[in-house]
Amino acid sequence: MSAAEARQAGPLVQFWGEFSQSKLAVFGLASTLALMLLAAFAPVVSPQDPYDLAQVSFFDGELPPLSSGGDGAFYLLGTDAQGRDMVSAVIYGLRASFTVALSAGALAFVVGTTLGLIAAYFRGTVDSLIMRIAEIQMSFPTILIALVLLAIFGRGLDKTILALAMVQWAFYARTVRGAAVVERSKEYIQACRLLRLPHWRVLFWHLLPNVCPPLLVIAGVQLASAITLEATLSFLGLGLPVTEPSLGLLIANGFDYLLSGKTWISFYPGIALLFVVVSINLLADRLRELSNPRLRK
């Protein structure tokens, strides 16, 4: 390895050395990546497509775990009331949950970061207007805002993504604005303004790279929050439609069967939801510790 390559690899190696000191964080990273890969390749790794009527046997409905169907198929986690394999349903549910959370997070990241940079850079009336809107929104519970938005938009994948993005943008905007205000007063920003560089170039080429570290922490926390919020909305019947089910909808489908002893229909999607949220939070907590010197041990 050349000296230049060593210098480039040095910060990454140092970061990984500090990150890997927490075994829980390594577990959270590994499990999060594994779940994302599992969701991405759901059509390949799933025993069946649980939403393809040609592959679902209605006569095998409500089979308990470790059962075999009439056609000889083995169901490790059993089936639901419609005869869908629970392993496949959970994997496809993960896929839908990650799709909504990542899409909404990316949209909220772009909108919130841009507005936060604009507020910190121009200050004055623009800053006051953007921050007051963000503060008013953050004063209400996120679930309440999402419920109101989905009541207006209706159900659907795109509508759920838009509603979650509108809920989350304020967190990115406040974080970016707080970090960018400090950077705005530094010499390199003053030099850019003296050179009369275009505003967009100062914002995205010079200011944005220096406020990115705290955004990684916010992104991790908001990803877990979006998955939980989407599952809650789908459980209440306001999130994704039945043709694009998520973990929350799978839990809701088995809710009516809990009292009859068929707990596996809701139990396994609930465990999957809990596992993915805990994994992401373990990763986000470690990133928060590394980004804040006061939290380092």
C-alpha positions as CSV (number, residue, x, y, z in Angstrom):
1,M,0.0,0.0,0.0
2,S,1.4,3.4,-1.0
3,A,1.6,6.4,1.4
4,A,-1.3,8.1,-0.3
5,E,-3.4,5.0,0.0
6,A,-2.4,4.7,3.7
7,R,-3.5,8.2,4.3
8,Q,-6.8,7.6,2.7
9,A,-7.4,4.3,4.5
10,G,-6.1,5.7,7.9
11,P,-9.3,7.5,9.0
12,L,-11.5,4.6,7.9
13,V,-9.4,2.1,9.8
14,Q,-9.3,4.3,12.8
15,F,-13.0,4.8,12.8
16,W,-13.6,1.0,12.4
17,G,-11.2,0.4,15.3
18,E,-13.2,2.7,17.6
19,F,-16.6,1.5,16.3
20,S,-15.7,-2.2,16.7
21,Q,-14.9,-1.7,20.4
22,S,-18.7,-2.0,21.0
23,K,-19.8,-5.6,20.3
24,L,-23.4,-4.5,20.4
25,A,-22.7,-1.9,17.7
26,V,-21.0,-4.5,15.5
27,F,-24.0,-6.8,16.1
28,G,-26.4,-4.0,15.2
29,L,-24.5,-3.2,12.0
30,A,-24.2,-6.9,10.9
31,S,-27.9,-7.6,11.6
32,T,-29.1,-4.4,9.9
33,L,-27.1,-5.2,6.8
34,A,-28.3,-8.8,6.8
35,L,-31.9,-7.8,7.1
36,M,-31.5,-5.3,4.3
37,L,-30.0,-7.9,2.1
38,L,-32.7,-10.4,3.0
39,A,-35.4,-7.8,2.1
40,A,-33.6,-6.8,-1.1
41,F,-33.5,-10.4,-2.4
42,A,-36.9,-11.4,-1.1
43,P,-38.0,-12.9,-4.4
44,V,-34.9,-15.2,-4.4
45,V,-34.7,-16.3,-0.7
46,S,-38.4,-16.6,0.1
47,P,-39.9,-20.1,-0.2
48,Q,-42.9,-18.5,-2.0
49,D,-44.4,-15.2,-3.1
50,P,-47.0,-14.9,-0.4
51,Y,-49.0,-12.5,-2.5
52,D,-49.1,-14.5,-5.6
53,L,-52.5,-16.4,-5.6
54,A,-51.0,-19.1,-7.8
55,Q,-48.5,-20.0,-5.1
56,V,-50.8,-19.8,-2.1
57,S,-52.9,-22.7,-0.9
58,F,-56.0,-21.6,0.9
59,F,-56.6,-25.1,2.3
60,D,-53.3,-24.7,4.3
61,G,-54.5,-21.7,6.2
62,E,-53.8,-21.3,10.0
63,L,-51.3,-24.1,10.1
64,P,-49.1,-24.0,13.2
65,P,-45.2,-23.8,13.0
66,L,-43.3,-26.8,11.8
67,S,-46.3,-28.1,9.8
68,S,-46.6,-29.6,6.4
69,G,-49.3,-28.6,3.9
70,G,-51.6,-30.7,1.8
71,D,-49.2,-30.4,-1.2
72,G,-46.2,-31.5,0.9
73,A,-44.8,-28.0,1.5
74,F,-43.1,-27.5,4.9
75,Y,-44.0,-24.3,6.8
76,L,-41.3,-23.5,9.4
77,L,-43.3,-20.7,11.0
78,G,-46.7,-21.8,10.0
79,T,-49.2,-20.0,7.8
80,D,-51.7,-17.2,8.2
81,A,-55.5,-17.3,7.7
82,Q,-55.0,-17.0,3.9
83,G,-52.5,-19.9,3.7
84,R,-49.5,-17.7,3.2
85,D,-46.1,-19.0,4.4
86,M,-45.1,-16.8,7.4
87,V,-41.4,-17.0,6.6
88,S,-42.1,-15.5,3.2
89,A,-44.6,-13.0,4.6
90,V,-42.1,-11.7,7.1
91,I,-39.4,-11.3,4.5
92,Y,-41.7,-9.5,2.1
93,G,-43.0,-7.4,5.1
94,L,-39.4,-6.4,5.8
95,R,-39.0,-5.4,2.2
96,A,-42.0,-3.1,2.3
97,S,-41.0,-1.6,5.6
98,F,-37.4,-0.9,4.4
99,T,-38.7,0.5,1.1
100,V,-41.0,3.0,2.8
101,A,-38.5,4.0,5.6
102,L,-35.5,4.4,3.3
103,S,-37.4,6.3,0.6
104,A,-39.0,8.6,3.2
105,G,-35.7,9.1,5.0
106,A,-33.9,10.0,1.7
107,L,-36.6,12.6,0.8
108,A,-36.7,14.0,4.3
109,F,-32.8,14.2,4.3
110,V,-32.7,16.2,1.1
111,V,-35.5,18.6,2.0
112,G,-34.5,19.1,5.6
113,T,-30.8,19.4,4.9
114,T,-31.4,22.0,2.1
115,L,-33.7,24.1,4.3
116,G,-31.3,23.9,7.2
117,L,-28.4,25.1,5.1
118,I,-30.5,27.9,3.7
119,A,-31.7,29.0,7.1
120,A,-28.1,29.0,8.6
121,Y,-26.5,30.7,5.6
122,F,-29.0,33.5,4.9
123,R,-30.3,34.0,8.5
124,G,-32.7,36.8,9.1
125,T,-36.3,36.4,8.0
126,V,-35.6,33.2,6.0
127,D,-34.0,31.6,9.1
128,S,-36.9,32.6,11.4
129,L,-39.6,31.4,9.0
130,I,-38.0,28.0,8.4
131,M,-37.2,27.4,12.1
132,R,-40.6,28.5,13.3
133,I,-42.3,26.1,10.9
134,A,-40.0,23.3,12.1
135,E,-40.6,24.1,15.8
136,I,-44.4,24.2,15.4
137,Q,-44.3,20.8,13.6
138,M,-42.1,19.3,16.2
139,S,-44.3,20.5,19.0
140,F,-47.0,17.9,17.9
141,P,-46.6,14.2,18.2
142,T,-45.3,12.7,15.0
143,I,-48.0,10.0,14.9
144,L,-50.7,12.7,15.1
145,I,-49.2,14.6,12.1
146,A,-48.8,11.4,10.1
147,L,-52.4,10.4,10.8
148,V,-53.7,13.7,9.7
149,L,-51.6,13.7,6.5
150,L,-52.7,10.1,5.6
151,A,-56.3,11.0,6.3
152,I,-55.9,13.8,3.7
153,F,-53.7,11.8,1.1
154,G,-55.3,8.4,1.5
155,R,-53.6,5.0,1.6
156,G,-50.8,4.0,-0.8
157,L,-47.1,3.4,-0.9
158,D,-46.2,6.9,-2.4
159,K,-48.6,8.6,0.0
160,T,-47.1,6.9,3.0
161,I,-43.6,7.9,1.9
162,L,-44.6,11.5,1.4
163,A,-46.4,11.6,4.8
164,L,-43.3,10.2,6.7
165,A,-41.0,12.6,4.8
166,M,-43.1,15.6,5.8
167,V,-43.0,14.4,9.4
168,Q,-39.2,13.9,9.5
169,W,-37.7,16.8,7.6
170,A,-37.8,19.1,10.6
171,F,-35.3,16.9,12.5
172,Y,-32.8,17.2,9.8
173,A,-33.4,20.9,9.3
174,R,-32.8,21.8,13.0
175,T,-29.7,19.6,13.2
176,V,-28.1,21.0,10.0
177,R,-29.0,24.6,10.9
178,G,-27.3,24.3,14.3
179,A,-24.1,22.9,12.9
180,A,-24.1,25.2,9.9
181,V,-24.4,28.4,12.0
182,V,-21.1,27.6,13.6
183,E,-19.4,26.8,10.3
184,R,-20.9,29.9,8.7
185,S,-18.7,32.2,10.8
186,K,-15.4,30.4,10.0
187,E,-12.8,31.8,7.6
188,Y,-13.3,29.5,4.7
189,I,-17.0,30.5,4.4
190,Q,-16.0,34.2,4.6
191,A,-13.4,33.6,1.9
192,C,-16.0,32.0,-0.3
193,R,-18.3,35.0,0.1
194,L,-15.5,37.4,-0.6
195,L,-14.7,35.5,-3.8
196,R,-18.4,35.9,-4.7
197,L,-18.9,32.2,-5.3
198,P,-22.5,31.2,-6.2
199,H,-24.6,30.5,-3.1
200,W,-25.4,27.0,-4.2
201,R,-21.7,26.2,-4.5
202,V,-21.0,27.6,-1.0
203,L,-23.9,25.6,0.5
204,F,-23.3,22.2,-1.1
205,W,-19.6,22.1,-1.9
206,H,-18.2,23.8,1.2
207,L,-20.8,24.1,4.0
208,L,-22.5,20.7,3.6
209,P,-19.5,18.4,3.9
210,N,-18.6,20.0,7.3
211,V,-22.1,19.4,8.8
212,C,-22.5,15.8,7.7
213,P,-21.2,13.8,10.7
214,P,-24.3,14.5,13.0
215,L,-26.6,13.7,10.0
216,L,-25.4,10.1,10.1
217,V,-26.7,9.8,13.7
218,I,-30.0,11.5,12.8
219,A,-30.5,9.3,9.8
220,G,-30.1,6.1,11.8
221,V,-32.5,7.2,14.5
222,Q,-35.0,8.4,11.9
223,L,-34.8,5.2,10.0
224,A,-35.8,3.1,13.0
225,S,-38.5,5.7,13.8
226,A,-39.9,5.6,10.3
227,I,-40.1,1.8,10.4
228,T,-42.0,1.9,13.7
229,L,-44.3,4.7,12.6
230,E,-45.1,3.0,9.3
231,A,-45.9,-0.2,11.1
232,T,-48.2,1.7,13.5
233,L,-50.0,3.4,10.6
234,S,-50.4,0.1,8.7
235,F,-51.7,-1.6,11.9
236,L,-54.3,1.1,12.2
237,G,-55.3,0.6,8.6
238,L,-54.0,4.0,7.3
239,G,-50.6,2.9,5.9
240,L,-49.8,0.6,3.1
241,P,-52.7,-1.3,1.3
242,V,-53.1,-5.0,1.5
243,T,-51.5,-5.5,-1.9
244,E,-48.2,-4.0,-0.5
245,P,-48.2,-5.3,3.1
246,S,-45.6,-4.4,5.7
247,L,-44.8,-5.8,9.1
248,G,-47.5,-3.7,10.7
249,L,-50.2,-5.0,8.4
250,L,-49.0,-8.6,9.1
251,I,-49.4,-8.0,12.8
252,A,-52.8,-6.5,12.3
253,N,-53.9,-9.5,10.2
254,G,-53.2,-11.9,13.1
255,F,-54.6,-9.7,15.8
256,D,-58.1,-11.2,15.5
257,Y,-56.7,-14.7,16.0
258,L,-54.8,-14.0,19.3
259,L,-57.6,-15.1,21.6
260,S,-58.1,-18.3,19.7
261,G,-54.5,-19.4,20.4
262,K,-53.1,-18.8,16.9
263,T,-50.5,-16.4,18.2
264,W,-47.8,-17.1,15.6
265,I,-49.6,-15.1,12.9
266,S,-48.8,-11.8,14.8
267,F,-45.9,-13.0,16.9
268,Y,-43.3,-13.6,14.2
269,P,-43.9,-10.3,12.4
270,G,-43.8,-8.6,15.8
271,I,-40.5,-10.2,16.6
272,A,-39.1,-9.2,13.2
273,L,-40.2,-5.6,13.8
274,L,-38.6,-5.5,17.2
275,F,-35.4,-7.1,16.0
276,V,-34.9,-4.6,13.1
277,V,-35.6,-1.6,15.2
278,V,-33.3,-2.7,18.0
279,S,-30.5,-3.4,15.5
280,I,-30.7,0.0,13.9
281,N,-30.9,1.7,17.3
282,L,-27.7,-0.1,18.4
283,L,-25.9,1.1,15.3
284,A,-27.2,4.7,15.7
285,D,-26.3,4.8,19.4
286,R,-22.7,3.9,18.6
287,L,-22.5,6.5,15.9
288,R,-23.9,9.1,18.3
289,E,-21.1,8.2,20.9
290,L,-18.4,8.5,18.2
291,S,-19.7,11.8,16.9
292,N,-19.8,13.4,20.4
293,P,-16.5,13.4,22.3
294,R,-18.3,13.8,25.6
295,L,-20.0,10.5,25.2
296,R,-16.8,8.5,24.4
297,K,-15.5,6.3,27.2
